[in-house]
């Protein structure tokens, strides 16, 4: 009986300690690191999802005071979509950008907004003809990137 009473007393003490009562600890604002475009790669089935230097984004000037980054890739039009996403060389969640839902399509010449957070999904692009394609990105907010694919 003494053991049971001791266990109950310990549980009651621990419960009281975990209770907020009238005291609350203020939450710190969550902040994610800024996107580091200079460390971003186009990663997908076309390069075995690797951070290959030839798929690293390079600065391509400015548009509306935002730095624009690009990478050019040769793609084969075989009717199948290419799965891809953007990320740094370590797949850092805050530096990995993808679709807001699984298999989100990217259409030629249309701007798509990517989520840069854990849980973002692979994008899909199906080229209409074999050739060189330019993937252009720029910041569209704290955790968002604007992507446009054009044929060159």
C-alpha positions in Angstrom: 0.0 0.0 0.0 2.9 2.3 0.8 4.4 1.7 -2.7 1.1 2.5 -4.4 0.8 5.7 -2.4 4.4 6.7 -3.3 3.7 6.0 -7.0 0.5 8.0 -7.0 2.2 10.9 -5.1 5.1 10.9 -7.7 2.6 10.9 -10.6 0.6 13.7 -9.0 3.8 15.7 -8.6 4.9 15.2 -12.2 1.5 16.1 -13.5 1.5 19.3 -11.5 4.9 20.2 -12.9 3.7 19.7 -16.5 0.6 21.7 -16.0 0.6 25.3 -17.3 -1.5 26.6 -14.5 -1.4 30.4 -14.9 2.1 30.5 -16.3 2.9 30.2 -20.0 6.1 30.2 -21.9 6.0 32.5 -24.9 6.6 30.9 -28.2 9.4 32.1 -30.3 8.5 33.1 -33.8 9.4 30.4 -36.3 11.9 31.4 -38.9 13.3 29.3 -41.7 16.6 30.2 -43.3 16.4 32.2 -46.5 16.6 30.2 -49.7 20.2 30.0 -51.0 19.6 30.0 -54.8 23.4 29.8 -55.4 23.4 26.3 -53.8 20.3 25.0 -55.7 20.3 22.2 -58.2 17.7 20.8 -60.6 17.4 17.2 -59.4 15.3 14.5 -61.1 15.1 11.3 -63.0 17.2 12.9 -65.8 20.3 13.0 -63.5 19.6 10.2 -61.1 18.5 12.8 -58.5 22.1 13.8 -58.0 23.5 17.3 -57.2 25.4 17.3 -60.5 27.4 20.6 -61.1 26.0 20.8 -64.6 22.5 21.1 -63.1 23.4 23.8 -60.6 21.4 27.1 -61.0 23.4 30.1 -62.1 22.4 33.7 -61.7 20.9 35.1 -64.9 20.2 38.8 -64.1 17.3 40.4 -62.4 13.5 40.7 -63.0 11.4 43.2 -61.0 14.4 43.6 -58.6 14.5 39.9 -57.9 17.6 37.8 -58.8 16.8 35.2 -61.5 18.5 31.9 -61.7 18.6 29.4 -64.5 19.9 26.0 -65.6 19.7 24.5 -69.1 19.0 20.8 -69.7 18.7 18.6 -72.8 15.5 16.5 -72.5 14.2 13.7 -74.8 10.5 13.8 -75.7 9.4 10.2 -75.4 5.9 11.0 -74.1 6.8 10.2 -70.5 6.9 12.9 -67.8 10.2 13.8 -66.0 9.9 13.8 -62.2 12.0 16.6 -60.7 12.4 19.1 -57.8 14.9 21.7 -56.6 17.3 21.2 -53.7 20.7 21.8 -52.3 23.3 19.1 -52.3 22.2 17.8 -48.9 18.4 17.7 -49.4 18.0 20.2 -46.6 14.2 20.5 -46.0 14.1 24.3 -45.9 16.2 24.3 -49.2 14.1 21.7 -51.0 11.3 22.9 -53.3 8.7 21.0 -55.0 5.0 20.8 -55.9 2.2 21.5 -53.5 0.7 18.1 -54.4 2.1 14.8 -55.8 2.7 14.9 -59.6 2.0 18.6 -60.0 2.5 19.3 -63.7 4.7 22.0 -65.1 3.6 23.4 -68.4 5.9 25.0 -70.9 6.0 28.8 -70.6 3.8 28.9 -67.5 4.9 30.0 -64.1 4.4 27.5 -61.3 4.8 28.3 -57.6 6.8 25.8 -55.6 6.7 25.1 -51.9 10.1 25.1 -50.2 9.5 22.9 -47.1 9.4 19.4 -45.9 6.6 17.5 -47.5 6.7 19.2 -50.8 6.2 16.8 -53.7 7.9 15.9 -57.0 6.9 18.0 -60.1 6.4 16.6 -63.5 7.4 18.0 -66.9 6.7 16.3 -70.2 8.6 17.9 -73.1 6.7 18.1 -76.4 9.9 17.8 -78.5 13.5 16.7 -77.9 15.8 19.6 -77.2 17.3 22.1 -74.7 15.1 23.5 -72.0 15.7 26.4 -69.6 14.5 26.1 -66.1 14.3 29.6 -64.6 13.6 30.4 -60.9 13.3 33.4 -58.6 12.0 34.1 -55.1 8.2 34.4 -54.8 8.1 34.8 -51.0 9.6 33.4 -47.8 9.0 29.7 -48.6 8.0 29.9 -52.2 9.8 29.9 -55.6 8.5 30.8 -59.0 9.5 28.3 -61.7 9.2 28.7 -65.5 10.3 26.2 -68.1 11.0 27.4 -71.7 12.4 25.7 -74.8 15.5 27.2 -76.2 
